[in-house]
């Protein structure tokens, strides 16, 4: 059952991001902005204190690698922090 059909039956207010087409538009807009900034990185003079900062798209690549690292680290932490599904249910 589509989300539109569910909302029709319950008189729920629909927001603009409830429509999957609008979500796709937002995602594509972010992709365009990121690609534009990625390309723009080659058109200005950099003044970083470290030589690695002069590499083309260093901050984009660094941010991507760190983001992936955070996800993998959180996935690893989940192995020992996760509680059982019925953790908060009272024992009977």
C-alpha positions in Angstrom: 0.0 0.0 0.0 1.5 3.3 -1.0 1.9 6.2 1.5 -0.6 8.3 -0.4 -3.3 5.6 0.2 -2.5 5.4 3.9 -2.7 9.2 4.3 -6.1 9.4 2.5 -7.8 7.1 4.9 -6.7 8.9 8.1 -6.9 12.6 7.3 -3.2 13.1 8.2 -1.5 16.3 7.2 1.0 15.7 4.4 4.3 17.6 4.3 6.3 18.4 1.2 9.0 15.7 2.0 6.3 13.0 2.3 6.3 12.9 -1.5 9.2 10.7 -2.8 9.6 12.9 -5.8 10.5 15.9 -3.5 13.0 13.8 -1.6 14.7 12.8 -4.9 14.8 16.5 -5.8 16.5 17.4 -2.5 19.0 14.5 -2.9 19.9 15.5 -6.5 20.3 19.2 -5.4 22.7 18.1 -2.7 24.6 16.0 -5.3 24.9 19.0 -7.6 26.1 21.3 -4.8 28.7 18.7 -3.7 30.0 18.2 -7.2 30.1 22.0 -7.7 32.2 22.5 -4.6 34.4 19.5 -5.6 35.2 21.1 -8.9 35.5 24.6 -7.4 38.3 23.3 -5.2 40.7 23.4 -8.2 40.1 27.1 -8.9 41.4 28.9 -5.9 44.8 29.2 -4.2 45.1 27.3 -1.0 47.0 28.6 2.1 47.2 25.6 4.4 49.9 25.0 7.0 50.3 21.3 5.9 51.4 20.2 2.5 48.7 17.6 2.3 46.1 20.4 2.2 47.3 21.4 -1.2 46.1 18.1 -2.8 43.0 18.6 -5.0 39.8 17.8 -3.1 41.7 16.9 0.1 38.9 18.0 2.4 36.2 16.2 0.3 38.2 13.0 0.4 39.1 13.4 4.1 35.5 14.1 5.0 34.3 11.0 3.1 36.9 8.7 4.7 36.2 10.0 8.2 32.4 9.6 7.7 32.9 6.0 6.5 35.2 5.4 9.4 32.6 6.8 11.9 30.0 4.4 10.5 32.3 1.4 10.7 33.4 2.4 14.2 29.7 2.7 15.3 28.9 -0.6 13.7 31.8 -2.2 15.7 30.6 -0.5 19.0 27.1 -1.9 18.4 28.5 -5.4 19.0 29.1 -4.7 22.7 26.7 -1.9 23.4 23.5 -3.4 21.9 20.9 -4.6 24.4 18.5 -7.5 23.9 15.2 -6.6 22.2 13.2 -7.0 25.4 15.7 -5.1 27.6 13.1 -2.6 28.9 10.3 -5.0 29.3 9.5 -6.1 32.8 10.5 -9.6 33.8 7.4 -11.8 34.5 
